């Protein structure tokens, strides 16, 4: 089991009602360093987690459908974490509604 799979399992354990989708390229699983993702949906929040072996986890809170759907696009992750434990704590906090953790998308 790799670190992204550990993160997905931990999120499912802490947020049993969350939808957690694991998206990986086959090259990720063979250790080549390509990224993989988790898409997490919980209580109306959408969170994307990108994992790169040896680098860490980039976590982004996606805008609500009522907001600008392109807000934050190509700006990189909101937060980056070295360990799956830190990423889990952040994702669970955001999913449970900790608004202090949400990116404020500035209107352009």
C-alpha positions as CSV (number, residue, x, y, z in Angstrom):
1,X,0.0,0.0,0.0
2,X,1.4,3.4,-1.0
3,X,1.0,6.7,1.0
4,X,-1.9,7.9,-1.2
5,X,-3.8,4.6,-0.5
6,X,-3.1,5.1,3.2
7,X,-4.5,8.6,3.0
8,X,-7.6,7.4,1.2
9,X,-8.2,4.7,3.8
10,X,-7.7,7.1,6.7
11,X,-10.1,9.6,5.2
12,X,-12.7,6.9,4.7
13,X,-12.3,5.9,8.3
14,X,-12.7,9.4,9.7
15,X,-15.4,10.5,7.2
16,X,-17.5,7.4,6.5
17,X,-20.0,9.4,4.5
18,X,-17.4,11.0,2.2
19,X,-17.0,9.9,-1.4
20,X,-13.3,9.2,-2.0
21,X,-12.2,8.4,-5.5
22,X,-8.6,7.2,-6.1
23,X,-7.2,8.2,-9.6
24,X,-3.8,6.8,-10.5
25,X,-1.7,6.3,-13.6
26,X,-0.3,2.9,-13.8
27,X,3.2,4.4,-13.8
28,X,2.5,5.8,-10.3
29,X,2.0,2.4,-8.8
30,X,5.3,1.1,-10.3
31,X,7.3,3.8,-8.6
32,X,8.2,6.0,-11.6
33,X,7.3,9.2,-9.7
34,X,4.2,10.2,-11.7
35,X,1.4,11.7,-9.7
36,X,-1.9,10.3,-8.5
37,X,-5.0,11.9,-7.1
38,X,-7.8,11.6,-4.6
39,X,-11.1,13.4,-5.2
40,X,-12.9,13.8,-1.9
41,X,-16.6,14.9,-1.7
42,X,-18.1,15.5,1.8
43,X,-20.9,17.7,3.0
44,X,-21.0,19.8,-0.2
45,X,-17.2,20.3,-0.3
46,X,-14.9,19.1,-3.0
47,X,-11.3,18.5,-2.2
48,X,-8.5,17.4,-4.6
49,X,-5.3,15.8,-3.3
50,X,-2.4,15.3,-5.6
51,X,0.4,13.0,-4.5
52,X,3.9,12.7,-5.9
53,X,6.1,10.1,-4.4
54,X,9.1,11.6,-2.7
55,X,7.5,15.1,-2.8
56,X,4.3,15.0,-0.9
57,X,0.6,15.9,-1.0
58,X,-0.9,19.0,-2.6
59,X,-4.4,19.7,-1.3
60,X,-6.8,22.1,-3.0
61,X,-10.3,23.0,-2.0
62,X,-12.4,23.2,-5.2
63,X,-14.8,26.1,-5.7
64,X,-18.5,25.6,-5.1
65,X,-20.6,25.2,-8.3
66,X,-22.1,28.7,-7.5
67,X,-18.6,30.2,-7.5
68,X,-16.3,30.8,-10.5
69,X,-15.6,27.2,-11.7
70,X,-12.2,28.3,-13.0
71,X,-11.2,30.0,-9.8
72,X,-7.8,28.8,-8.6
73,X,-7.1,26.9,-11.8
74,X,-3.4,26.6,-12.6
75,X,-2.5,28.3,-9.3
76,X,-1.1,25.2,-7.7
77,X,-2.4,23.6,-4.5
78,X,-3.7,25.5,-1.5
79,X,-1.4,23.7,0.8
80,X,1.4,21.1,0.5
81,X,2.2,18.5,3.1
82,X,5.2,16.1,3.4
83,X,3.3,13.3,5.1
84,X,-0.1,11.6,4.6
85,X,-0.8,12.2,8.3
86,X,-0.6,16.0,7.8
87,X,-2.6,15.8,4.6
88,X,-5.3,13.7,6.4
89,X,-5.6,16.2,9.2
90,X,-6.1,19.1,6.8
91,X,-8.5,17.3,4.5
92,X,-10.7,16.1,7.4
93,X,-10.7,19.6,8.9
94,X,-11.7,21.2,5.7
95,X,-14.3,18.5,4.9
96,X,-15.9,19.1,8.3
97,X,-16.3,22.8,7.5
98,X,-13.3,24.6,9.1
99,X,-13.6,27.7,7.0
100,X,-10.2,29.0,8.1
101,X,-8.6,26.4,5.9
102,X,-10.4,27.4,2.7
103,X,-8.6,29.4,0.0
104,X,-10.1,32.8,-0.6
105,X,-10.4,33.1,-4.3
106,X,-9.9,36.8,-5.2
107,X,-12.1,38.1,-8.0
108,X,-10.1,39.3,-11.0
